[in-house]
Amino acid sequence: MSGDPVDALEGICAAVAAGRAGTADREQLLAALSALRLLREEIATWEPALVTAARAAGVSWSALAPALGVASRQAAERRYLRLQPSGTGETTGEGRVQAERDRRAGDRAVAAWARRNSAALRGLAGQVSGLDGLDPVAQETADQIGAALGDDDVTTLLPRLAAARLHLADEHPRLAGQVEALTEQADRLRRDAADRRGRG
């Protein structure tokens, strides 16, 4: 909202007091109602912003629960997700909760599959990172894959390999095909995980 929320609140409080005393005029009441609507919209953005900042500062969901007036860490997280604006098109709070839980289930399924297939993933990543004669952009991607090979978490290779696929298509179609198959497998795992949640 434009203007100072504190000033808006003072104006609203004055209108409420005048309304209760029977001394408010029509313009004052309409202005206060408009200001109240704008203030309500503004305040609605404060809670998720504060929760995001608290989480970034290391506050646990369990510690946030009483501050949010809910009984459990799960309820605190659910409230936060319901208030967050959607980045994926969900129009309701419940839709955002569902989408976030589906995403996490998909991430877990992909991570488990990646750990089971760690040797194959690292082998493919090693081939891509060792390619010669790449253009500068492709070389930067290959270097990122090479750096990720040293990470204990094999899942860090997946987005980097996916990003490399377009750079490989012309000069290294076999490797590009392997990376594409890998990306499709991860997408299937995510969809299957979401489907299982929907049936559960």
N, C-alpha and C positions, 0 to 999 in steps of 0.2 A: 504494500500500500504506500501511497505517497504521504509524506508528513511523518510526524513523530507519533508512534503508537501510544506513548504516555500522554501526549496532548489529546489524542483521540479518546483515550480512556477517560480522561478528566471531563471532556465534553459529554461523553455518554453518561458518566456518573451524575453530572449536573442535570442532564435531561431526565434521568430516572428520578432524582430527588424532586425536581420540579413537577414531574408527572405525578408522583405520589402526593405531593402537596396540592395538586390541582392548579398549579400556576404556569405550566408549560404551554407554549403556543405551538401551533401546527408545524411551523417551519423548524423549530427546535427539535421536535419529536422526529420529524422525517430525516433531518440531518443526523440525529443520533442513531436512528435505525440504519441509515446508509453507512455511517462510520462503524457501527457494530458489525455489519456484514463484512466490511473490508478488514476489520480487525480480526474477526473470526478466521477469515481466509489466511491472513498473515500468520496468526498463531498456529494454524494447522501445519505450517511449514517448519515451525520452531522445534517441535518435539522430535521428528526424525533427524533434523540437523544436530540437535543436542545429543541424541543417542549415537549417531554416527561419530561425533567428536568423542563421546565417552568411550566407545568401543576402540577408537584409534588411540585413546590414552590408556588402554589396557583394562578398562572396567568390564567385569564379567557380566553375562546375562543374569546370573543369579543375584549379583549386587544391584543390577538395574531393576529387577522385578519389583521390589517394594517402592522404589522411586516412581515407577510407572503405575503403581496401584494394582499390580497383578500378583498372583500367588506363586508363580514358578518361572524358571528360566525359559521354558518352552512358551509360556504365555507372553513373556516379555518380547521374545523374538517374533512371535506371531503378530503382536501388536505393531511392532516396528515395521514388519513387512507389509501389513495392511495399510500403514500410513505412507509408505514410500511411494513416490511416483513411479509408474511403470516404464521400464525401458524396452519392454517387449510387447506392448499393446494391450495388456490386460486392463480392463476398465473397472474392476472391482477389487476391493481389498482381499477378498477370498481368492480371486483369480491370481493376484500377485503372490499370495502365500503358496498356492498350488504350483505356480510356475517356478518359484524359488526352490521348493522341495523337489520338484521334478528335476530341476537342474542339478541339485546336489546328488540326487540318486543317480543321475546319469554320470556325473563326475566320479562317483564312487565305483560305478560299474566299469568305466573306462580305466580308472586307476588300477583296479584289480586285474583287469585284462592286460594292461601294460606291464604290470609286475610279473604276471605269469609268462609273458612273452618278451621279457627284458632282453634276452640275448639277441633275438631276432631284430628288435627295435634298435638296439645299439649297433648291430651289424649294418643295418640299413643307414643309420645316421653316420656311421663311420665312412661308408662309401660316398655319401653325399658330401660330407665335410672334406673328403680327400680329393675331390674333383679339381682338375686343373683347367686353366683357360676360361674361367667364368668372367662375365662382365662385372663391373664394380658392385652393382646392387646384388647380384646373385652371389658374389664372393662374400659380401657382408652377411648374407643369410647363411651361407655355408660355414662361415666363421662362428656365427652364433650357435649353430648346431654343434660344431666342434667344442665350443666352450661348455655347452649343456651336457656333453658326454661325460664331463667330470662331475656332474651333479649326481648325488645319490638317488634322487627322485627321477625315475625314468620318464615320468609323465611330462616333465618339462621339455622333452624332445618332441612331443606330439604337435603342439602348435607351430614349432619351428620347422618341422618337416612339412606340415601343411602349407606354410608360407613359401617353402622352397619349390613346391610342385610346379608352379607356373614358370619358374626360371629353368626348370629341367626339361620341359616338354619338347623343345626343338632339338637340343643337342644330346639329350640323354633320355629318350622316350621310355626305355625299360625301367629306369629308376623312377621316372615320373609316374609310370603305371603302378609301381609298387607303393609309392607314397599315396597315390589316389586310392588304391585298395585299402590302405591303412586308414585313411580319412573316412572312407565309407564305412569301414568296420566300426570305427569310433562313433559315427553318427547312428548306426544301427543299434549299438549298445545303449546309447542315450535314449533312443526312441523306445526300445524294449523296456528299459528301466522305468520310463514314464508310464508305459502301458501297464506294467505290473503294479505300479502304485495306483493307477486308476481302477484296476480290478480288485485291489486289496481292500 
